Amino acid sequence: MEKKQDIQLWLDWAVELQALAQAGLAYTKDAFDRERFERIRAISAEILSHQSEIPFEKAVELFCNESGYQTPKLETRAAVFSEERILLVQEKDGRWSLPGGWVDVNKSIRENAEKEVWEEAGLRVKAKRLIALHDRNRHNKPVFAYGICKVFVLCEALDGAFRENLETVASGYFPLEHLPELSEDRNTKEQIALCFSAYHDENWSVVFD
């Protein structure tokens, strides 16, 4: 049975092969090179599927469907406070997270953070300042085959109340010492603690890595 670090090494190789193949497909003018890069990309999906629980077809869908130079995706997570409690929304699997999601192509970081809170928690908020920029695979599990930059944004609640929606089933405010079961692929207790620290510090410096 392979050790976890060996499996991670294979996944790292798969990610690197995919990035090289995608860059090659973006820039090559040679038909024979294109064929080779497509095969390298397919091999990367085969490695990902073999070393994880992802079916090959799903690996191709997630891993091999972009064009151009490969860059990380952007995601916002909004930190909204009521005194010493932070707003969390309950996902459909029962776990809880900061309101957030992919940054839409026509939205700024500020606009997307505010939009996600409205859609998932029914609150109108004003984005105030950045808390952190995190390389998701350095902080959250499981490791994804593609890069994600998570942008944590401190927001001020204006008005509104939770309403039924397609993404979440409930919302609530929680103290750091009594958090519910978290959706740790979206946010960890350490990341939420970081939000509390930023909330208490008017001179907060953005954390990034």
C-alpha positions as CSV (number, residue, x, y, z in Angstrom):
1,M,0.0,0.0,0.0
2,E,1.4,3.3,-1.1
3,K,2.2,5.9,1.6
4,K,0.3,9.2,1.6
5,Q,3.4,11.1,0.7
6,D,4.0,8.8,-2.4
7,I,0.4,9.4,-3.5
8,Q,0.8,13.2,-3.1
9,L,4.0,13.0,-5.2
10,W,2.1,11.3,-8.0
11,L,-0.6,13.9,-7.8
12,D,2.0,16.7,-7.9
13,W,3.5,15.2,-11.0
14,A,0.1,14.9,-12.6
15,V,-0.6,18.6,-11.9
16,E,2.8,19.6,-13.4
17,L,2.3,17.5,-16.5
18,Q,-1.2,19.0,-17.0
19,A,0.2,22.5,-16.8
20,L,3.0,21.8,-19.2
21,A,0.6,20.1,-21.7
22,Q,-1.9,22.9,-21.5
23,A,0.8,25.5,-22.1
24,G,2.1,23.5,-25.1
25,L,-1.4,23.2,-26.6
26,A,-1.8,26.9,-26.2
27,Y,1.3,27.9,-28.0
28,T,2.4,25.2,-30.4
29,K,1.8,25.6,-34.1
30,D,2.9,22.1,-35.0
31,A,0.2,19.4,-35.5
32,F,2.5,16.6,-34.4
33,D,3.5,18.5,-31.2
34,R,-0.2,19.1,-30.5
35,E,-0.8,15.4,-30.7
36,R,2.0,14.8,-28.2
37,F,0.8,17.4,-25.8
38,E,-2.7,16.0,-25.9
39,R,-1.3,12.6,-25.0
40,I,0.7,14.1,-22.1
41,R,-2.5,15.7,-20.9
42,A,-4.4,12.4,-21.1
43,I,-1.6,10.7,-19.1
44,S,-1.9,13.4,-16.4
45,A,-5.6,12.6,-16.1
46,E,-4.9,8.9,-16.0
47,I,-2.4,9.5,-13.1
48,L,-4.9,11.6,-11.3
49,S,-7.7,9.0,-11.7
50,H,-5.4,6.1,-10.7
51,Q,-4.0,7.9,-7.5
52,S,-7.4,9.2,-6.3
53,E,-11.0,8.3,-6.2
54,I,-11.9,10.4,-9.2
55,P,-13.2,8.4,-12.2
56,F,-11.2,9.0,-15.4
57,E,-14.0,10.7,-17.2
58,K,-14.5,13.1,-14.3
59,A,-10.7,13.7,-14.2
60,V,-10.7,14.7,-17.8
61,E,-13.7,17.0,-17.2
62,L,-12.1,18.8,-14.3
63,F,-8.5,18.6,-15.4
64,C,-8.4,18.8,-19.1
65,N,-11.1,21.2,-20.2
66,E,-9.3,24.6,-20.2
67,S,-7.2,26.3,-22.8
68,G,-4.5,29.0,-22.7
69,Y,-1.8,29.3,-20.1
70,Q,-2.9,27.6,-16.9
71,T,-3.5,30.0,-13.9
72,P,-5.2,29.5,-10.5
73,K,-9.0,30.0,-10.2
74,L,-10.2,32.8,-7.9
75,E,-12.7,32.3,-5.0
76,T,-14.0,34.7,-2.5
77,R,-15.0,34.0,1.2
78,A,-16.7,36.7,3.1
79,A,-16.2,37.3,6.8
80,V,-19.3,39.0,8.3
81,F,-19.4,39.6,12.1
82,S,-22.0,40.4,14.7
83,E,-20.1,41.4,17.8
84,E,-18.0,38.3,18.6
85,R,-19.7,35.9,16.2
86,I,-19.0,35.2,12.6
87,L,-21.6,34.4,9.9
88,L,-21.6,30.9,8.5
89,V,-23.9,29.2,6.0
90,Q,-24.9,25.5,6.0
91,E,-24.1,23.6,2.8
92,K,-26.4,20.9,1.5
93,D,-24.1,18.2,2.9
94,G,-24.7,19.6,6.5
95,R,-21.4,21.2,7.0
96,W,-20.8,25.0,7.4
97,S,-18.7,27.6,5.6
98,L,-18.1,31.3,5.1
99,P,-20.4,32.5,2.3
100,G,-18.4,32.4,-0.9
101,G,-17.7,30.9,-4.3
102,W,-16.0,31.3,-7.7
103,V,-15.4,34.9,-8.8
104,D,-17.6,35.5,-11.8
105,V,-15.8,36.8,-15.0
106,N,-17.8,40.1,-14.8
107,K,-17.3,40.8,-11.1
108,S,-14.5,42.3,-9.1
109,I,-13.3,40.8,-5.8
110,R,-15.4,43.3,-3.9
111,E,-18.5,42.7,-6.0
112,N,-18.2,39.0,-5.9
113,A,-17.8,38.8,-2.1
114,E,-20.9,41.0,-1.7
115,K,-22.9,38.9,-4.2
116,E,-22.1,35.6,-2.6
117,V,-23.3,36.8,0.8
118,W,-26.5,38.0,-0.7
119,E,-27.1,34.7,-2.6
120,E,-26.1,32.3,0.2
121,A,-27.2,34.2,3.3
122,G,-29.8,36.8,2.1
123,L,-27.8,39.7,3.5
124,R,-26.7,42.9,1.8
125,V,-23.2,43.6,2.9
126,K,-20.4,46.1,2.2
127,A,-16.9,44.7,1.5
128,K,-14.5,46.7,3.7
129,R,-11.0,45.2,3.4
130,L,-8.9,42.2,2.5
131,I,-8.0,39.7,5.2
132,A,-5.9,37.1,3.3
133,L,-5.0,35.6,0.0
134,H,-4.4,31.8,0.4
135,D,-3.1,29.2,-2.0
136,R,-5.9,26.7,-1.3
137,N,-3.8,23.6,-1.7
138,R,-1.5,24.8,1.1
139,H,-4.3,25.3,3.6
140,N,-7.3,23.1,2.6
141,K,-7.9,19.4,2.0
142,P,-8.2,17.4,-0.1
143,V,-5.7,18.8,-2.5
144,F,-7.2,19.7,-5.8
145,A,-5.7,19.0,-9.2
146,Y,-5.9,22.7,-10.1
147,G,-4.8,25.8,-8.3
148,I,-7.2,28.1,-6.4
149,C,-6.5,31.5,-4.9
150,K,-8.9,32.0,-1.9
151,V,-9.6,35.7,-1.2
152,F,-10.9,36.3,2.4
153,V,-12.8,39.6,2.6
154,L,-14.0,41.4,5.7
155,C,-17.6,42.6,5.2
156,E,-20.1,44.8,7.1
157,A,-23.7,43.6,7.3
158,L,-26.3,46.2,6.2
159,D,-29.7,44.5,6.2
160,G,-31.5,41.3,5.1
161,A,-32.3,37.9,6.4
162,F,-31.7,34.3,5.3
163,R,-34.0,33.1,2.6
164,E,-34.3,29.8,0.7
165,N,-31.8,29.4,-2.1
166,L,-30.2,26.8,-4.4
167,E,-26.9,26.6,-2.5
168,T,-27.4,26.7,1.2
169,V,-30.0,25.5,3.7
170,A,-29.4,27.7,6.7
171,S,-27.2,30.5,8.2
172,G,-26.1,31.5,11.6
173,Y,-23.6,33.5,13.7
174,F,-21.0,31.5,15.7
175,P,-18.3,32.3,18.2
176,L,-14.8,30.9,17.4
177,E,-14.9,28.6,20.4
178,H,-18.2,26.9,19.3
179,L,-18.0,26.5,15.5
180,P,-20.2,23.8,13.9
181,E,-18.8,21.1,11.7
182,L,-16.9,22.9,9.0
183,S,-16.6,22.3,5.3
184,E,-12.9,22.2,5.5
185,D,-12.3,22.0,1.7
186,R,-13.9,25.5,1.8
187,N,-12.5,26.9,5.1
188,T,-10.7,25.6,8.2
189,K,-10.9,26.7,11.8
190,E,-7.5,28.3,11.3
191,Q,-8.8,30.4,8.4
192,I,-11.8,31.5,10.4
193,A,-9.6,32.4,13.4
194,L,-7.6,34.5,10.9
195,C,-10.8,36.4,10.1
196,F,-11.4,37.0,13.8
197,S,-7.9,38.4,14.2
198,A,-8.5,40.8,11.2
199,Y,-11.8,41.9,12.6
200,H,-10.1,42.9,15.9
201,D,-7.2,44.7,14.3
202,E,-7.8,48.0,12.5
203,N,-4.2,48.0,11.2
204,W,-4.4,44.5,9.8
205,S,-1.9,43.5,7.2
206,V,-3.1,41.2,4.5
207,V,-1.7,37.7,4.9
208,F,-0.7,36.0,1.6
209,D,0.9,32.7,0.6
